[in-house]
Amino acid sequence: MTTDMTVAPVTAFPAGPAGKARPFILITPDLGETPQQPTECEYVVRSNYAEAITSAGGVPLILPYDAENIEAALALADGIVLTGSRPGAEVADRRRDFERQLVAKALTRGKPLLGICHGMQLIGECLGGEFLSELPATGISHIPQDLPDELAHEIIVEPGSLLAGWVGTGPTRVNSLHRHALSGHGRFRVIARAPDGIIEAFEGETEAFCLGVQWHPEYRLTVLDLEIFKAFVARSAEAGESRRVEPGMSGSDAVHRRLAALGLTLPEAETPPGAFAGAVRTGNIVTVSGQVPVAGGAVWRTGRLGADISIEEGRECARICLLNVLAQLERASGGFDKVRGFVRLAGYVAATEDFTRHGAVADGASELLRDLFPDRWEHARIAIGVSSLPRGVPVEIELTALVGNEV
């Protein structure tokens, strides 16, 4: 299947996707430096990046290279675009160092990411891939002209991928302007290649939306280009809705709204099955007893990681455990309005002797805690492998929280 060329009109600040508030999208610029005039250094980004975001329903914001401002910028942002650079030119160390820090923190915070050309290569590196400074000699030109305003070559799309959902699995054509590439393997799935084998697109194996493309969809030459920005902005809007709190909304209401946005609800805090309390408050500390993956009165899974339970099933068990933990915490603290932060989360993982990814399983609980309490989620953590757990479950989660009269 070949994608027909479609040029998108630029519209001024449309409504956000599906009636949601327009998401704020950070854009990383390139750096224009003149060694003879160091005071005249410029941030440079083509306007079509901003226009593509605006047309898809987002609000573009250019982000300068200041590592001290990353946390504040991420608190504002709903999604991030890492842009391309001058073809064949090594990006400045200042830019590369800043973007590495930005990507690392964005992945931790669960922010949707879109990497284009250099941006795709850098995100791929952060996920474990390898940067190629020179392309192999092939019959395909990856920089056929000075401007990528025409379609240049085909890409082969992997079945079952995001791209396949938009344009099918047959070959489609893209523009091209690069002399570097991404290679190797990492926490990503390659979803498109050029006929010469060069990686053209990947999906990050991450909690949040993460897409890297080697070509330049901001020129919006095809339906595929339009779908990339449409999907990215839509996912950014969803991420923003899940964390945004209306003025006057209580802390408890905000947490329950975020739960609802994720399709979740808290269960009733159950009476423990033994001679202990579900949670105990001592001063401004609440310690919640270990909770297991029980949903609707029944154990969700039994077994061990490394044997009959997959990593994703283990992560889901950890999430269910955390919902039971939070039910106990809400009751013991008098409401989530009183929860000021968290001290420690402990994850116990029933596993085989050769299993080593206990932390990846406990991430299921930690990441959900971050999604529900985005302004105060940080916590110390321990993930321990054990031979067995009560009722044969794979995971048990314990949590200590800091509470008070004011958040």
JORAMO-V96797 format. One record per residue. PHI is phi in whole degrees, -180 to 180 (NA if undefined). BURIAL is # if it has 9 or more other C-alpha atoms within 8 Angstrom, else .. Layout:
phi;burial
PHI;BURIAL
PHI;BURIAL
//
This chain:
phi;burial
NA;.
-108;.
-77;#
-74;.
-72;.
-139;.
-93;.
-90;.
-74;.
-91;.
-114;.
-94;.
43;#
-72;#
-65;#
-68;#
-59;#
53;.
78;.
-78;#
-62;#
-64;#
-77;#
-88;#
-116;#
-80;#
-121;#
-87;#
-91;#
-89;#
-119;#
-100;.
-117;#
-121;.
-54;.
-76;.
-134;.
-61;.
-76;.
-102;.
-59;#
-127;.
-86;#
-129;.
-149;.
-67;.
-67;.
-70;.
-62;#
-65;#
-66;#
-66;#
-66;#
-60;#
-63;#
-85;#
105;#
-104;#
-114;#
-80;#
-135;#
-81;.
-110;.
-68;.
-85;.
-136;.
-61;.
-66;.
-98;.
-61;#
-60;.
-65;.
-66;.
-67;#
-65;.
-85;.
-79;#
-105;#
-161;#
-138;#
-112;#
-98;#
-89;#
-80;#
-138;#
-64;.
-61;.
84;.
-92;.
-69;.
-70;.
-62;.
-56;.
-60;.
-69;#
-60;#
-62;.
-64;#
-67;#
-63;#
-64;#
-61;#
-65;#
-59;#
-72;#
-65;#
-65;#
-65;.
-85;.
72;#
-89;#
-60;#
-126;#
-129;#
-109;#
-121;#
56;#
-54;#
-61;#
-64;#
-63;#
-69;#
-61;#
-59;#
-61;#
-62;#
-93;#
110;#
-78;#
-121;#
-86;#
-103;#
-82;.
-136;.
-82;.
-67;.
-73;.
-139;.
-82;.
-101;.
-94;.
-93;#
-142;#
-73;.
-156;.
-71;.
-122;.
-86;#
-101;.
-138;.
-70;#
-112;#
-156;#
-82;#
-128;#
-104;#
-93;#
-76;#
-60;.
78;.
-93;#
-56;.
-62;#
-62;#
-66;.
-96;.
-130;#
82;#
-104;#
-75;#
-67;#
-135;#
-110;#
-135;#
-81;#
-163;#
-163;#
-158;#
-118;#
-112;#
-158;#
-107;#
-138;#
80;.
-131;.
-175;#
-83;#
-150;#
-114;#
-70;#
-119;#
-160;#
-134;#
-76;#
-57;#
-88;.
95;.
-63;#
-66;#
-107;#
-162;#
-143;#
-107;#
-71;#
-85;.
-128;#
-66;.
-98;#
-56;#
-150;#
-132;#
-120;#
-130;#
-82;#
-86;#
-118;#
-70;#
-66;#
-77;#
52;#
-87;#
-137;#
-60;#
-59;#
-58;#
-64;#
-66;#
-60;#
-71;#
-61;#
-68;.
-62;#
-66;#
-63;#
-67;#
-66;#
-64;#
-63;#
-62;#
-66;#
-63;#
-69;#
-108;#
-80;.
-116;.
-72;.
-55;.
86;.
-74;.
-72;.
-60;.
-66;#
-62;.
-64;#
-64;#
-68;#
-68;#
-66;#
-59;#
-63;#
-63;#
-92;.
75;.
-122;.
-139;.
-82;#
-77;#
-69;.
-72;.
-83;.
-72;.
-59;.
-84;.
-143;.
-86;.
-157;.
-96;.
-67;#
-158;#
-131;#
-104;#
-128;.
64;.
-103;.
-115;#
-116;#
-108;#
-96;#
-62;#
-55;#
-116;#
-109;#
-76;#
-107;#
-134;#
63;.
83;.
-127;.
-66;#
-75;.
-146;.
-126;#
131;#
-133;#
-66;#
88;#
-123;#
-116;.
-124;#
-80;#
-58;#
-67;.
-65;.
-65;#
-63;#
-66;#
-59;#
-62;#
-65;#
-64;#
-57;#
-65;#
-60;#
-68;#
-61;#
-67;#
-61;#
-67;#
-65;#
-60;#
-70;#
-71;#
-91;#
86;.
122;#
-69;#
-58;#
-86;#
-79;#
-97;#
168;#
-132;#
-101;#
-150;#
-115;#
-114;#
-117;#
-111;#
-121;#
-75;#
-151;#
-74;#
-63;.
-92;.
-79;#
-128;.
-101;.
-61;#
-63;.
-64;#
-71;#
-63;#
-57;#
-57;#
-77;#
-62;#
-70;.
-68;#
-60;#
-63;#
-67;#
-87;#
-128;#
-63;#
-96;.
-155;#
-84;#
-60;.
-156;#
-76;.
-151;.
-135;.
-125;#
-121;#
-89;#
-133;#
-80;.
-158;#
-135;#
-54;.
65;.
75;.
-76;#
-84;#
-142;#
-137;#
-124;#
-124;#
-143;#
-118;#
-123;#
-103;#
-128;#
-171;#
-82;.
-130;.
-93;.
//
